[in-house]
Amino acid sequence: MPPMPLSKIDTMPSFDRLLVATDFSAASQAACRTAIDTCLALRASLVILHVFRPVENAAQQAGGQKKEEGAQEAEKKALQEKCRAALEELRQQAVQAGVECEAILGRGKPTATILETITAKKIDLTIMGTSALHGLERIVFDSTTEAVLRKAPCPVLTVGPRASNSEKALQSVGPVIFATDFHFTTIHAIRFAACFSQLTASPLHCLHVMPRSLEACTQCQVVPAIMSEALQQLANESGVVVETPICATTYGSEVSCAVVDYAKQQKAKLIVLGVRKASLEASESHLHIAYRIITEAPCPVLTMAFASQPDVAIETVRRKVPALV
């Protein structure tokens, strides 16, 4: 097999400083629990951020008069102190668990403040929760989480509604699953999967989903071998040590469902996805595979959005198994 067109990339990423953004909702509470577990697993410090946005009270009182400015300001200060106390409680929970932790009460627009904090604090991994709902073939995805997924300069670990119900997911004995479509831009996300696999002493499963119509195709039996060779070459070039990953091929008419089903079967502790930023920006949120996986996954999902590159796939794979791309 001729050499594959893989570019040089950095070596194993580091996860020394994590950020969890919270609005004190049930979804955020699940994200905070996951953040503490992740920090313990990775031996990382934690920043807990809440963006304070007081709602301007224009409601009228019973007498038909608006609240006086002084009363509004008093309510705002009381709410701010309540948020500050809730933040401190979360910080104490992290410290008691053995995690070095800082709490920040930010102000402004949530997405902008989160992104600014990521840069200012040199965050290596951001953790967020979402209460995305699934029904009538439509996913309503949290707009702030979606925006951070698209724009964050670091990986984002999202705790979806199904994962919220699974306690201590990152402490389970299940594997880390790296789901890949072999796209040249996103395949380098294997570094993050390999890092979590090593740091949590977990098996690494590399998964590719093929159309169900090709399940009986004898040509497709070469896919696992191609995947193994591609991933090993990537590991060699990047300096990532991948301890004999399990390379699996599954079939399904819907990629997101196939990935989620595999994660359920394997009792996965984490799913890792490489995503093209351009595709996130161009797709409707309820149609994008990454959002569907986050919504239905039984475990947290780590996404790394990569800047757009020429729309090419790995040519060796394209030649050997044209139906893959």
Secondary structure, 3 states (H helix, E strand, C coil): CCCCCCCCCCCCCCCCEEEEECCCCHHHHHHHHHHHHHHHHHCCEEEEEEEECCCCCCCECCCCCECCHHHHHHHHHHHHHHHHHHHHHHHHHHHHHCCCEEEEEEECCHHHHHHHHHHHCCCCEEEEECCCEEECCEEECCHHHHHHHHHCCCCEEEECHHHHCCCCHHHCCCCEEEECCCECCCHHHHHHHHHHHHHCCCCEEEEEEECHHHCCCHHHHHHHHHHHHHHHHHHHHHCCCCCCCEEEEEECCCHHHHHHHHHHHHCCCEEEEEEEHHHHHHCCCCCCHHHHHHHHCCCCEEEEEECCCCCCECHHHHHHCHHHC
